[in-house]
Amino acid sequence: MYYCPIASRNLYSVDAAVLTDFTQSDAAVAAIGQEPGDKGEVGGLEADAQGRVYLTNGEFNAVLRFDPSQGTADTFNPTFETVVHNRHLVWPDSLALGKDGTLYITSTQVNRLPVFNAGQDLRRPPYFLYKVQTDATPGTR
């Protein structure tokens, strides 16, 4: 299972089988966690059946993908590949992977909210849902 706190630049993973084994202590669960690396400012995560994780990156108007199979037990530091980068993709947030491999992305413009701009609302409607074709097969839920 992959997760990231909103106020963190790090992506974390933990074995879901260990999380569901209630005989494990908190220390045992913490010991099996991994930190793949700095993924930038992220809002949304999605995974595909190939085991890759898609991440939104608001700082760079991009969606990244990371493949855990690229790391090893000794050097679990895979690279984050850029799936899409576009100036119109303002603060991408939520992701959904369609049956045909299409990745749907919301553009939330969070960075344009008044709280980040001295009380001035810089958002520009209409708000968009973007889509990008990938080579992914959707995972099961």
Backbone torsions as a table, in degrees:
resi	resn	phi	psi	omega
1	MET	NA	134.3	177.9
2	TYR	-108.6	143.4	178.8
3	TYR	-154.4	160.9	176.4
4	CYS	-151.5	128.3	174.1
5	PRO	-65.1	144.6	-177.5
6	ILE	-58.0	-40.7	-176.5
7	ALA	-89.8	21.2	-178.0
8	SER	-121.4	150.8	176.0
9	ARG	-95.9	2.5	-174.2
10	ASN	-105.0	145.7	172.3
11	LEU	-100.6	138.5	-179.9
12	TYR	-125.4	157.6	174.8
13	SER	-141.3	152.6	176.7
14	VAL	-149.2	145.9	179.8
15	ASP	-69.6	118.1	-177.3
16	ALA	-61.9	-31.1	179.1
17	ALA	-63.4	-35.9	178.5
18	VAL	-70.5	-38.4	179.5
19	LEU	-62.8	-31.8	-178.7
20	THR	-91.5	-0.6	176.2
21	ASP	-94.5	96.4	-172.6
22	PHE	-73.2	-0.9	174.1
23	THR	-82.8	-12.3	-179.2
24	GLN	-77.9	141.7	176.6
25	SER	-80.1	163.2	176.3
26	ASP	-58.4	-38.5	-180.0
27	ALA	-64.4	-39.0	179.4
28	ALA	-66.2	-40.7	178.3
29	VAL	-65.5	-44.8	179.9
30	ALA	-62.1	-34.2	-176.9
31	ALA	-69.3	-24.9	-177.7
32	ILE	-92.9	-2.8	178.6
33	GLY	-69.5	150.0	176.8
34	GLN	-128.1	155.0	177.6
35	GLU	-122.5	95.8	-177.7
36	PRO	-61.3	-28.2	176.4
37	GLY	145.3	-174.3	-179.6
38	ASP	-78.0	118.7	-177.4
39	LYS	-110.2	4.4	-178.1
40	GLY	82.7	-173.2	179.4
41	GLU	-77.4	118.1	-172.6
42	VAL	-122.0	145.2	174.4
43	GLY	-115.0	-41.4	-173.6
44	GLY	-127.6	152.7	177.1
45	LEU	-130.2	148.7	174.0
46	GLU	-149.4	152.8	179.3
47	ALA	-129.3	154.4	176.9
48	ASP	-114.7	173.1	-177.4
49	ALA	-68.1	-17.9	177.5
50	GLN	-79.9	-2.8	178.0
51	GLY	87.4	8.5	178.8
52	ARG	-87.8	151.7	-178.0
53	VAL	-116.1	130.6	177.0
54	TYR	-100.6	138.3	-176.4
55	LEU	-135.0	136.3	173.3
56	THR	-80.2	149.9	179.1
57	ASN	-134.9	97.2	-176.7
58	GLY	-66.9	-30.8	-178.3
59	GLU	-62.7	-32.4	-174.4
60	PHE	-120.5	17.4	179.1
61	ASN	48.1	54.4	-172.1
62	ALA	-142.9	164.1	168.2
63	VAL	-121.6	129.7	-179.7
64	LEU	-109.0	160.7	175.6
65	ARG	-135.4	140.5	178.6
66	PHE	-130.8	136.8	-176.4
67	ASP	-112.6	106.6	-176.8
68	PRO	-61.6	-20.4	-179.8
69	SER	-70.8	-11.6	179.1
70	GLN	-79.9	-12.9	178.3
71	GLY	-96.7	170.0	176.0
72	THR	-126.4	171.6	178.7
73	ALA	-61.1	-31.9	-178.7
74	ASP	-84.9	-35.6	-176.0
75	THR	-129.7	69.1	-179.5
76	PHE	-78.8	74.9	-179.6
77	ASN	-141.5	63.7	-179.2
78	PRO	-69.5	159.6	178.8
79	THR	-84.5	156.7	175.7
80	PHE	-100.6	113.9	-178.7
81	GLU	-84.7	140.0	177.0
82	THR	-82.5	121.0	176.7
83	VAL	-85.7	-45.6	177.6
84	VAL	-151.3	141.7	175.5
85	HIS	-139.1	122.6	-176.6
86	ASN	-154.6	135.5	-177.7
87	ARG	-63.2	-21.5	178.8
88	HIS	-80.0	-15.9	-179.0
89	LEU	-86.2	73.4	-172.4
90	VAL	-82.6	112.0	-179.4
91	TRP	52.7	68.6	177.2
92	PRO	-60.5	144.9	-174.6
93	ASP	-128.9	-73.3	-174.6
94	SER	-94.8	148.3	179.6
95	LEU	-127.7	148.5	172.0
96	ALA	-148.5	135.5	-178.9
97	LEU	-103.3	120.4	-179.5
98	GLY	-80.1	167.1	-178.0
99	LYS	-60.2	-28.3	-178.6
100	ASP	-92.0	8.2	179.9
101	GLY	90.0	2.6	177.3
102	THR	-73.9	130.6	177.3
103	LEU	-99.8	121.4	179.3
104	TYR	-98.7	136.9	-172.4
105	ILE	-135.2	128.8	173.3
106	THR	-89.9	145.5	176.8
107	SER	-113.4	105.9	-168.1
108	THR	-94.5	-18.5	-178.9
109	GLN	59.0	31.0	-179.5
110	VAL	-55.4	-38.5	-178.5
111	ASN	-66.2	-9.8	178.9
112	ARG	-100.1	3.7	178.4
113	LEU	-65.0	153.1	-180.0
114	PRO	-54.7	-36.6	-177.5
115	VAL	-60.3	-24.7	180.0
116	PHE	-101.2	1.0	-173.3
117	ASN	-137.6	47.9	176.6
118	ALA	50.4	40.9	177.2
119	GLY	82.6	-1.0	-178.7
120	GLN	-96.8	129.7	179.2
121	ASP	-86.4	109.4	-177.0
122	LEU	-101.1	5.8	178.9
123	ARG	-64.5	148.9	-179.1
124	ARG	-128.4	101.5	174.2
125	PRO	-66.5	158.7	4.1
126	PRO	-80.3	160.7	177.7
127	TYR	-93.1	142.9	-171.2
128	PHE	-117.6	153.4	168.7
129	LEU	-114.0	115.8	-178.6
130	TYR	-97.1	159.9	174.8
131	LYS	-139.0	145.1	-179.4
132	VAL	-136.1	133.7	177.5
133	GLN	-79.3	133.4	177.8
134	THR	-124.8	174.9	175.0
135	ASP	-94.5	17.3	-173.9
136	ALA	-82.5	153.4	167.4
137	THR	-109.9	127.3	-179.1
138	PRO	-57.4	145.3	174.4
139	GLY	-78.6	175.1	176.6
140	THR	-97.4	152.3	179.9
141	ARG	-119.3	NA	NA
